Amino acid sequence: MMNTNHTTQTIMDIETVIQALAKKFGNDVISTQESQEFIKTLGQDPSKYYLDLRARFRVGHGKLCFANIVQSGYVVPTNVPENVFVQESDKDIEKRLNSRFNALNVMSRATAKGINRALIISGPPGLGKSWGVERAAEELCPGFEQIKGYIRPTGLYKTLYKNRHKGCLVVFDDIDSLFNDENSLNLLKAACDSTDVRRLSWLSSAIMEDDDGEEIPSSFVFEGSIIFITNLDFQQQIDRGSKLSPHFEALMSRSHVLSLGIKNKRDYIIRIKQVFAAGMLSDVLSQEQKTEIVDFLEENAANMRELSLRMVKKLADLMMMDQEGWKDLASITCMKNS
């Protein structure tokens, strides 16, 4: 039965719960049961936070530790009175997101130059992952190949063969099929390996040909670079213990991994503000109109179908259609249960 000494009608978001746990336990390794009992004292249902906490802070079977909370992008509260739980300020969140997206730019450029062999970028859709990668790739590797949609293992082998030389870059953008197929994962592990020679093989009686009708060999050395852009949280997939977990662990071991750390509605709104400030839609919207769109998103965040840059563009389109009635149009077309 839930402890009623600290009951509250407010449901805490995950960041607030993490702050409370970090303040309570510091660097100690605790059991999942201990964390659940403490969450109950906050008047919250532990089951709502279990998977998220396990994905981020698991250090062993049934064990959690918040010692890495600073590296995870959160601020450990200090000198805070009891029963007061500190959340990041907007400036803290902005600084954290700036740091993550700056890392995206630096690491994408390094991969496009061939300095880095493989980069995994994970984060929610529609907040600028692809745009940042594409900008770096177009500048530094203009002949790069970007794959979106669906790809079979044979198509993957052909793509890697085509881009096998030094200076080549392949960007796999939101292709979940890559990570659901063991053959594809085995090829990717070989392509991203840290060994001096990365040799890929496809030993089959069937003959594969390239776009010019030339036969593709059953084995070749890959010297290119790869960037994966995905909405999947690989660590969460590993912690869930799926049959593909060993492949995910191996792929992460062979790649640089960047999680953009956007976890809640507040993060989404601040990221949208950042992109607006950087000039998004400045050619069609005034600053006043941008502010109006952001205010609308903040006021209706809980009811929007999604919080993303795509939604911002939709709202801008509606504003251009009807500057007086665009909010009514948005309520009809962009909100849940409309």
N, C-alpha and C positions, 0 to 999 in steps of 0.2 A: 504494500500500500504506500502511496506517495506521501513523503514527509510534508506536513502542512505547516511547519514552523516558518517557512519562507514562501508560502504560496503567492502566486501572482497571476494576474489575468493576461499578462503580456507574454507572448511566445518569443523567447530570445533567438536571435539569429546565431548561426554557427560561430561567427567571429567573437561574439560576446561570451559564448560558452567557453571557447578556447582561451580567451583572456582570463576568465575565472579559474579554469583548470590550471593555467600556467602560474597564476598568482598563488593558488592553493598548494601546488605540488612542486613548483620550481623545476629542478633538474632530476628529480627522483623518477625512477622507473616504477610504475604502478600497474596494478591489474586492471583489466577492463571492468571488472566488478567494482573496484574502488571508484573508477571514474563515473560509473553509472549511479552509484550511491550518492556521490557528491552532486551530480546533476539533479538528482531528486531533491536535494536540499535547496536547490534554486527554484523549486516549483515547476520543473520541466520534465518532460517525458524522455528518458534516455534513448529510447528506440529511434527517436527522430534524428539523433546525431551519431548513432553508432557507426554506420558505414563510413561517414565522412571522417570521423576521428580515427578509425582504424586505417583508412587509406592514407592519411597524412602522417600519423604519429606512431604507428605500430613498430615495435622494436624486437618483437619475438612473439611466440605463441601466447595470446591472451595478455600481452604486455604493451603499455603505452609509455612514451616519454616525450615531454614538451621542451627538452633542452635545445632543440633546433628551431624553436619557434621564431627566433629573429631571422634565421635564414629563410624561413617559410614566408617572410613578408609581414609578420605581425609584430606588434610592439608589446613587450612584456611590461606590465604596469609596475611601477615602483613607488614606494611611499604613499600608497593609496589606502584610505581608511577601509576598515572591514565593511563588507556588504556593498561596496561601491565598485562596479566593474567598468573598466575603461575601454572604450572603443577607439579605433583610429580616428583622428580628425580628418576632414576632407584634404587638408594639406599633406597629412601622412599618406593617405591613399594615393593622392596625386604623385607624390614622390616615389612611392612603391611602383606604381604603374609606369611612370617615366623610366624607372630603372629597368623594368622588365622589357619594355618596348625598345629601349636603347640597346639592351642585350640582344634583342631580336635583330636589330639593324647590324650590329657589330658581327654577330655570329653568321648571319646570312651572307654578309659580304665576304667573310673569311671562307665560307663554304663555296661561294661562287668563284673565288680566286683559286680554289683547290687546296687551300691551307688546311682546311678541315674536311674530312672524308664524308661525314654523315651528321645530320642535325635533325632532331625531332622537336617540332614546335607544337605544343598542345594548348588548347584554350577554347572557350566557347565560340560559337559561330558569329560572324558578322561584326567583328570588332577590330579588324585591321591586320590579321595575321598574313593573309595572302598578299595584301597590298604592300606590306613591308618587304616581304620576300621578293615579290615581282620587281619592285623598284631596284633592289640590289642586283638581282639577276640581269635585268635589262641593261643596267649600266656596265656591269663587269663581265657578263657572259651572254652577250646578245643572241647567241645561237642556242640558248638553253631550251630544253624540252619540258613542257608542263603537261602533266597528265591529270585529267579530272574525270569523274564518272565511275567507270568500271574497267577492270583489267584482269584477264585470266593469267595463270602462271606462264603459259606459252607466250602471251603478249608481253609479260614482264621480262622474260628471257630475251626476247627480240629487242625490247626497248633498251635494256642494259647493254646488249651487244652493240646496238647503234651508237650508244653514248659511252663506249668503253675507253676512249682515249683520254689522256690527261687534258684538263681544261674543259671537259664536258660536264654539264650539270643537268640532273634530272630532278624535277620538283613534282612530287606526288601530293596532290592537293585534295584532301578530304575523300580518299578512296578507301572506304572501310573494307572492301573485298580483299585488299592486300593483307589485312590483319586477321582475316577469318579463314585463311587457307595455309595449311602447313607447307605445301610446296613453295608458295610465294614467300613465306617467312624464311624458309631455308635458303632460297636464292638471295634474299635481302641480307641475311646474316653473312653470307659469303661476300657479297658486294661491299658490305660495311666493315669487314674484318680489319683488325689492326695489324695483321701480318704484312710482311714486306710485299708478298705476292698474293693478290686476291683472285683466285681462279674459280670460275663458275662453270658448272657442268649440267648438261641436260642429255642424259643417256637414254635415248628412245629410238625405236625402229623407224619412227616417222621422221621425215626430212623437213626441216624448217627453212624458209627462204626469207630474205629481206625484201624491202620494197622494190628493189630492182630485179628481183628474181634470182639473186645469187644465194647459193646455199650457205646457211649459217652453221658454223662448226659446232660440234657437240660439247666443246670446251673452249673457253677463252679467258684471258686475263683482263680484269676490269680495273681501270685506273681513274675513273671519273669520280664525281661527288654527287651526293644525294641529299635532298631536303624533303622531309615528311611534314606536311601540315595536317593536323588532325584535331578533331573535337574529343577524341578518346583520351581518358586519363589512364596511361599505361600502368602506373603504380597501383591504381585502384583495381584494374583488371588482374594484376598479379596477386594482390591481397585476397581477391575473391577465390583464387585457387582454381581457375579454369584450366582445361587441358592444354591450352595454348600458353599458359603462364611461363613455362620455361623458355619458350621462344621470345616472349616479350622481354624477359629478363636478359636474354642473350643479346637482343637487338638494342636494348638500352645500354648494355655494357659496351657495345661497339660504337655508340653514337653519343654526341653531346645532346643533352635533353633540357629543353627550356619550357617550363610551364609558365604561362602568363599570369597566373595567380588572380584571375578575375572570378570571384566566387559568389557575389551577391548583387542585388539590385543597385546598391549604393556604388559598388565598383563599376557597374555598367554605366550608370549615369555620369560618373566622373570621367570615365574613358571617353564617352561621347562628347563631353565638354572639351576634353583635351583635343580631340580631332577637329572639332569646330574651331577652337582657338588656333589650330595649325593651318586653317584656311579652307576646310571642307565647305563646299557650296557657297563660297564667298562671291563667286561670279553670278549667283542668282538670288542670294538672300542678303539682306542688310543685317547688321549686328542685332538690331531690335527684333527682327524676324527670327534669327537664330535663338535669341533669348526666349522668345515666345514658344518656340518648339521645345526647348529644353525644359521650360517651366511646365509645359503640358505633359511631357514625359514623366517628370518628377511627381506631378499631382496624380497621375494615372498609372504609375509604374506597376501596381499590383494587378491591373486589369488589362495591360497591353498584351497582345499575342506574343510579342517578343520585345526585348530591349537590345537593339543592335543598330549599326550604321545603316543597314538596309531599311529598318523602320524609320530612321531619320530621313532617308531619301523619299520614302513613301509620304511622310508628313509634309516634306517640302513640296512634293508634287501636288498634294492636296491644297496646300497654301497657294500655289501658282494657279490652280484651277479656280479657287474661290477664296479670295483673301478674307472675306467676311464670314463665310460659313464653313471654313475648312475644319474646324473642331467638331462640328456636327458630322461631317463626312468621316472624320477619323473615328469618332465614336461608333459609327455604323460599320466601318470596314477594317479597323485596326485593333479592335478590342475583343476580348473573350466574351462569349455569350451574346454577341451583338446580332 
